[in-house]
Amino acid sequence: MPITQRQLVREYVSAIHDGEAALFVGAGMSRASGFVDWKGLLRGCAEEVGLDLEREQDLVAVAQYYLNFRSNNRWRLNQVLLKEFDRPGSLTENHEIMARLPLSTIWTTNFDTLLEQALSKAQRKISVKAEDAGISRPTHRNEVVLYKMHGDIARPQEIVICKSDYERYAHRHPIFQNALEADLVAKTFLFLGFSFSDPHLNYMLGHLHALLEGNQRSHFAIMRRARENFSLGEEGKRQYLYERNKQELQIQELERYNIQTYLIDRFSEVAEVLHLHGRRVCHESRKLAMRDAAIAVSRGGGAAAAWP
């Protein structure tokens, strides 16, 4: 069953203080900045091969059908990617709050540069890992490591988008795959803007579940609650009941991987939750600073510097 906001904030902030927290950012966090989702990206491609995206669920397969239709020539698909993502986006409040959280690890499947923009604006040092070779480069102190596991729009030909890309991922990107699996074992993740329909991540979660035999670390996800479209009358009610049931089943499935879900009614609530995380982090840090100051005084070491 879904967890409470209080439980989410308490446990994730605890992981932040222990230096064991990470973010996983999906496409849902970029839509409010003016970027298209997968359906928007592939709509024209689907029409070209005679498919209706409203009737398709496997969008990775749709991208592959388009590539097959184009005789495996990626040039046109690369142009579609560049048109939609090779531009600056408008930073949202969510991006700015995420950038200020005291985290050292962020993973994303997004191709855009919104996270880099937000981290730079927050004056955070960034190390972007968008290819396997970059992972081996040393990370300097206080840097935020941003793993772009499906590529960067600067290299559209390397972006993971169709079925053949996913099939070859383990062979082409073994260091990325190993790094993510290691972080999923060692860190507590908060998944934002992620639908858990990505076959690559689902494969790794399943692999770790089998490997660790149910002893994997706790993770968290924020998802929007299924909503009823009242303008559709009885049909809207039927759709809502179906989607609500499906969401409950998905939450149960995520619990199998020890991912606890917090449901929100509006995407704007993400900012509210992140704000709570930030305030709780500051509060806990002040408590620790006061405790350390008291210990220093009791040992005759003088008062510690005041927390900013």
URVENUR-V756860 format. One record per helix or strand of 2 or more residues. SS is the DSSP state (hx for helix, st for strand). FROM is the first residue (numbers start at 1). LEN is the number of residues. If there is no record, write none. Layout:
# URVENUR-V756860
ss=(SS SS)
from=(FROM FROM)
len=(LEN LEN)
This chain:
# URVENUR-V756860
ss=(hx st hx hx hx hx hx hx hx st hx st hx st hx hx hx hx st hx st hx st hx)
from=(5 21 27 31 38 53 59 75 93 105 114 125 132 143 153 163 169 174 188 199 219 230 259 269)
len=(13 5 3 3 11 3 11 11 8 4 8 5 4 6 6 5 4 13 5 14 6 27 6 30)
